[in-house]
């Protein structure tokens, strides 16, 4: 599996049978920087969304139209995207699993909100925030936590799914901060690799992963902090 962090909470996953974008926030994302949006989205087959905030839905509508990728989102968000012209949509909700041939995605709980005020000035209720658990036929299980605080049922999520790779929000203010995120990983999960995200973009959240890295020191989990646009093979 090749994993590319694209700033904020956006990731690209490349496996043998699919190329997947998660929360593709490119336009207006300071963390995306000088990366090339067309290159980041080239050949994608799926777009997966954790929740309805603009910094996670991002460029989904445009990218879905340009690439023909299938979009996965919670039922409320999926319906709203359909009203905006997205045609290839798979919808689900917390606890549900959707298969895509080569991998499945399960919606887990996340402690966060999901409504969005759009350009028309209207607030849209876009379902609950989720984490996304990805099981692959021939790759390690990966958990994108979405935007969340720590919660004790993370232990149950780990028992059910045993994820090996964690994409972990650490930026504070809108999610758990680095020290608490490290506690969540150490207490509730047995990740082989953890990659922090949701930091270093907007000025009001933490700019570095230092608190998370310090909190993970001495544990068994390897922490990777790649620069945006740099790929890891796991």
C-alpha positions as CSV (number, residue, x, y, z in Angstrom):
1,X,0.0,0.0,0.0
2,X,1.2,3.5,-0.9
3,X,-0.1,6.2,1.4
4,X,0.3,9.9,0.6
5,X,-0.7,12.6,3.0
6,X,-2.1,15.6,1.2
7,X,-2.3,18.1,4.0
8,X,-4.9,18.5,6.8
9,X,-6.9,15.2,6.8
10,X,-6.6,14.4,3.1
11,X,-4.9,11.2,2.1
12,X,-4.4,9.1,-1.0
13,X,-4.2,5.3,-0.8
14,X,-3.0,3.3,-3.8
15,X,-3.5,-0.5,-3.8
16,X,-3.5,-3.0,-6.6
17,X,-7.2,-2.8,-7.2
18,X,-8.0,0.9,-6.3
19,X,-6.8,4.4,-5.9
20,X,-8.6,6.1,-3.0
21,X,-8.9,9.7,-1.8
22,X,-10.1,10.3,1.8
23,X,-11.4,13.8,2.6
24,X,-9.9,15.5,-0.5
25,X,-9.6,19.1,0.7
26,X,-7.3,20.7,-1.9
27,X,-8.7,24.1,-2.8
28,X,-8.2,26.5,0.1
29,X,-6.2,24.0,2.2
30,X,-3.0,25.7,3.4
31,X,-1.6,22.3,4.1
32,X,-2.0,21.3,0.5
33,X,0.5,24.0,-0.4
34,X,2.0,23.9,-3.9
35,X,0.9,20.3,-4.6
36,X,-0.7,19.6,-8.0
37,X,-4.4,18.8,-7.6
38,X,-4.6,16.9,-10.9
39,X,-1.6,14.8,-10.0
40,X,-3.1,14.1,-6.5
41,X,-6.3,12.9,-8.0
42,X,-5.0,11.2,-11.1
43,X,-6.6,7.8,-11.7
44,X,-8.7,7.7,-8.5
45,X,-11.4,5.2,-8.3
46,X,-13.0,6.1,-4.9
47,X,-13.5,9.1,-2.7
48,X,-14.3,8.4,1.0
49,X,-15.7,11.1,3.3
50,X,-15.6,11.1,7.1
51,X,-18.1,13.9,7.5
52,X,-19.7,17.0,6.0
53,X,-17.5,19.9,7.0
54,X,-16.0,21.9,4.1
55,X,-12.4,21.1,5.1
56,X,-13.2,17.4,4.5
57,X,-15.7,17.3,1.7
58,X,-13.3,19.7,0.0
59,X,-13.2,19.2,-3.8
60,X,-15.3,16.1,-3.8
61,X,-18.0,17.4,-6.2
62,X,-15.5,18.6,-8.8
63,X,-13.3,15.5,-8.5
64,X,-16.2,13.1,-8.8
65,X,-17.3,14.8,-12.0
66,X,-13.8,14.9,-13.5
67,X,-12.8,11.3,-12.6
68,X,-16.0,9.3,-12.4
69,X,-14.9,8.1,-8.9
70,X,-17.4,6.4,-6.6
71,X,-18.1,8.6,-3.5
72,X,-18.8,7.0,-0.1
73,X,-20.4,9.1,2.6
74,X,-23.0,8.9,5.4
75,X,-26.6,8.8,4.1
76,X,-27.4,12.5,4.8
77,X,-24.2,13.8,3.2
78,X,-24.5,11.4,0.3
79,X,-28.0,12.6,-0.4
80,X,-26.8,16.2,-0.4
81,X,-23.9,15.4,-2.7
82,X,-26.4,13.7,-5.1
83,X,-28.4,17.0,-5.2
84,X,-25.2,18.7,-6.3
85,X,-24.8,16.4,-9.2
86,X,-22.6,13.6,-7.9
87,X,-23.9,10.5,-9.7
88,X,-21.9,7.6,-8.4
89,X,-22.6,7.4,-4.6
90,X,-22.5,4.7,-2.0
91,X,-24.2,5.7,1.3
92,X,-24.0,4.1,4.7
93,X,-24.1,5.0,8.4
94,X,-22.4,4.3,11.7
95,X,-21.7,0.5,12.1
96,X,-22.4,-0.3,8.4
97,X,-20.0,-1.9,6.0
98,X,-19.8,-1.4,2.3
99,X,-17.8,-3.7,0.0
100,X,-16.0,-2.4,-3.1
101,X,-14.2,-5.5,-4.5
102,X,-10.7,-5.6,-3.0
103,X,-11.6,-3.6,0.1
104,X,-14.5,-2.8,2.5
105,X,-15.2,0.3,4.5
106,X,-16.9,0.4,7.9
107,X,-18.3,3.6,9.4
108,X,-17.3,3.9,13.0
109,X,-18.2,6.5,15.6
110,X,-16.4,9.8,16.0
111,X,-17.0,12.6,18.5
112,X,-17.5,15.6,16.3
113,X,-20.1,17.6,14.3
114,X,-21.0,17.5,10.6
115,X,-23.2,20.4,9.5
116,X,-22.0,22.8,6.8
117,X,-23.0,26.4,5.8
118,X,-22.7,26.4,2.1
119,X,-22.2,29.3,-0.4
120,X,-25.9,29.8,-0.5
121,X,-25.8,30.8,3.2
122,X,-27.9,27.8,4.3
123,X,-26.9,25.5,7.0
124,X,-27.2,21.8,5.9
125,X,-27.4,19.0,8.5
126,X,-25.1,16.4,6.9
127,X,-25.4,13.5,9.3
128,X,-23.0,12.3,11.9
129,X,-19.3,12.4,11.9
130,X,-17.5,9.1,11.4
131,X,-14.2,7.3,11.3
132,X,-13.6,5.0,8.4
133,X,-12.2,1.5,8.9
134,X,-10.7,0.0,5.7
135,X,-10.1,-3.7,5.4
136,X,-8.2,-4.9,2.3
137,X,-7.8,-8.3,0.7
138,X,-4.0,-8.1,0.6
139,X,-3.0,-5.0,2.6
140,X,-2.9,-4.0,6.3
141,X,-6.2,-2.8,7.9
142,X,-6.3,1.0,8.0
143,X,-8.3,3.3,10.3
144,X,-8.9,7.0,9.4
145,X,-10.3,8.3,12.7
146,X,-11.9,11.3,11.1
147,X,-12.3,14.3,13.4
148,X,-12.7,13.1,16.9
149,X,-11.8,13.3,20.6
150,X,-10.7,10.3,22.6
151,X,-13.5,8.0,23.8
152,X,-13.4,4.6,25.6
153,X,-15.2,2.7,22.8
154,X,-12.1,3.1,20.8
155,X,-11.1,-0.1,22.6
156,X,-14.1,-1.9,21.2
157,X,-13.3,-0.6,17.7
158,X,-9.9,-2.0,18.1
159,X,-11.2,-5.4,19.3
160,X,-13.6,-5.6,16.3
161,X,-11.2,-4.5,13.6
162,X,-7.6,-4.7,14.8
163,X,-6.3,-1.9,12.6
164,X,-2.6,-1.9,11.8
165,X,-2.4,1.6,10.4
166,X,-3.9,4.7,12.1
167,X,-4.5,8.1,10.6
168,X,-4.9,10.2,13.7
169,X,-6.2,13.8,14.1
170,X,-3.9,15.7,16.5
171,X,-4.4,19.4,15.9
172,X,-6.4,20.4,19.0
173,X,-9.3,23.0,19.1
174,X,-11.5,21.0,16.7
175,X,-10.2,17.5,17.5
176,X,-8.1,15.9,20.3
177,X,-4.7,17.4,20.7
178,X,-1.4,15.6,20.3
179,X,-1.0,14.4,23.8
180,X,-4.6,13.0,24.1
181,X,-4.3,11.5,20.6
182,X,-1.2,9.7,21.8
183,X,-3.0,8.4,24.8
184,X,-5.8,7.1,22.6
185,X,-3.3,5.2,20.4
186,X,-1.4,3.8,23.4
187,X,-4.4,2.8,25.4
188,X,-6.9,1.6,22.9
189,X,-5.1,0.5,19.8
190,X,-2.2,-1.7,18.7
191,X,-1.2,0.2,15.5
192,X,2.0,-0.9,13.8
193,X,2.2,2.6,12.2
194,X,0.5,5.9,13.1
195,X,0.4,8.9,10.9
196,X,-0.8,12.2,12.5
197,X,-3.1,14.6,10.5
198,X,-5.4,17.6,11.0
199,X,-2.4,19.8,11.9
200,X,-0.1,22.3,10.2
201,X,-2.8,23.8,8.0
202,X,-4.9,26.5,9.6
203,X,-3.1,28.8,12.1
204,X,-5.5,28.2,14.9
205,X,-4.6,24.5,15.2
206,X,-1.3,23.0,16.2
207,X,1.4,23.5,13.5
208,X,3.7,20.5,14.3
209,X,3.2,16.9,15.5
210,X,5.6,17.3,18.3
211,X,3.2,16.7,21.2
212,X,1.9,13.5,19.5
213,X,5.4,12.3,18.7
214,X,6.5,12.9,22.4
215,X,3.4,11.1,23.7
216,X,4.1,8.1,21.5
217,X,7.7,7.9,22.5
218,X,8.6,4.5,24.0
219,X,5.6,2.7,22.6
220,X,5.6,-0.1,20.0
221,X,3.9,2.0,17.3
222,X,6.1,3.5,14.6
223,X,5.1,7.2,14.1
224,X,5.5,8.5,10.5
225,X,5.3,12.3,9.9
226,X,5.7,12.7,6.1
227,X,5.7,16.0,4.4
228,X,2.5,16.6,2.4
229,X,2.9,15.0,-1.0
230,X,5.5,12.5,0.1
231,X,4.4,8.8,-0.2
232,X,5.0,6.0,2.2
233,X,5.0,2.3,1.3
234,X,3.5,0.2,4.1
